[in-house]
Amino acid sequence: MENDLSNYRKSYEKGALLKSNVPENPLELFQKWFYEVDNAEGVDEANAMTISTMGLDGYPKSRVVLLKKYTYEGFIFYTNYNSEKGKAILHNPNVCLSFFWHAAERQIIIKGKAEKIAANLSDGYFESRPRGSQLSALVSNQSEEVADRSELENKLKRLEQEHEGKEVERPEHWGGFIVKPVEIEFWQGRANRLHDRIRYQLDDEYNWKITRLAP
Ligand SMILES: Cc1cc2nc3c(=O)[nH]c(=O)nc-3n(C[C@H](O)[C@H](O)[C@H](O)COP(=O)(O)O)c2cc1C
């Protein structure tokens, strides 16, 4: 099979990013970009982000998760702590998050350290989830092999019966991670491939150093 994609070419012309205009704190720029993208037409799930981890097998692995909260401290998502990514993070907390917002011709790349959030915060979010999602957190031993789909469906039915009329409690192995950033790069596509790249790096005194990078 061969599919030559060398003619795929697009000019990026929707925005610009100047070092003189950016805020001192990258979380503020993240918030500005997120609002703009989230309110733009044609953008679905602006909070979908790719998280890359260093696996126990020595390979990096990337997959999409949903950003559920961000603050000056970092970026929070929820998952199964026993999943492949969960185990990878507990082994090596250095991760990379990335967003590609096609409609806005923007990319954000975040290097940071992931850690579990406090159990009561995970409880609060778990309680806010629809019942079906709560039960599926109990059903799925995320990343483990399953014989077939019916195994999962039967387990779901059994758990639905067991929990009839009862609250579903958060399983201990399910909860949030916060990624505390050490570096954030903002990429804005520009014409003629002269894209804008502004990088923030956290120094030892917790100040953000801002630099422009060549595209
Ligand atoms: C749009 C989208 C959103 C997702 N959101 C989550 C999420 O918030 N948490 C999660 O654990 N998995 C989420 N997933 C599934 C993950 O991509 C992945 O399949 C799963 O977490 C298992 O990954 P792992 O085996 O590498 O740990 C999402 C997938 C997609 C495509």
The ligand as a Gaussian input file, in Angstrom:
#p B3LYP/6-31G(d) Opt

LIG

0 1
 C      -12.016000      12.053000      23.208000
 C      -11.481000      11.045000      24.206000
 C      -11.557000      11.330000      25.549000
 C      -11.045000      10.437000      26.491000
 N      -11.067000      10.787000      27.803000
 C      -10.488000       9.952000      28.720000
 C      -10.357000      10.374000      30.081000
 O      -10.713000      11.502000      30.482000
 N       -9.797000       9.492000      30.953000
 C       -9.335000       8.265000      30.567000
 O       -8.853000       7.511000      31.409000
 N       -9.415000       7.865000      29.277000
 C       -9.961000       8.680000      28.351000
 N      -10.023000       8.310000      27.016000
 C       -9.485000       6.970000      26.646000
 C       -7.958000       7.037000      26.559000
 O       -7.580000       7.643000      25.327000
 C       -7.308000       5.648000      26.670000
 O       -7.860000       4.750000      25.714000
 C       -7.513000       5.024000      28.055000
 O       -7.358000       5.979000      29.083000
 C       -6.538000       3.873000      28.288000
 O       -5.207000       4.335000      28.121000
 P       -3.946000       3.550000      28.714000
 O       -4.206000       2.083000      28.494000
 O       -2.783000       4.032000      27.958000
 O       -3.876000       3.867000      30.189000
 C      -10.486000       9.196000      26.056000
 C      -10.406000       8.919000      24.691000
 C      -10.883000       9.842000      23.779000
 C      -10.716000       9.542000      22.306000

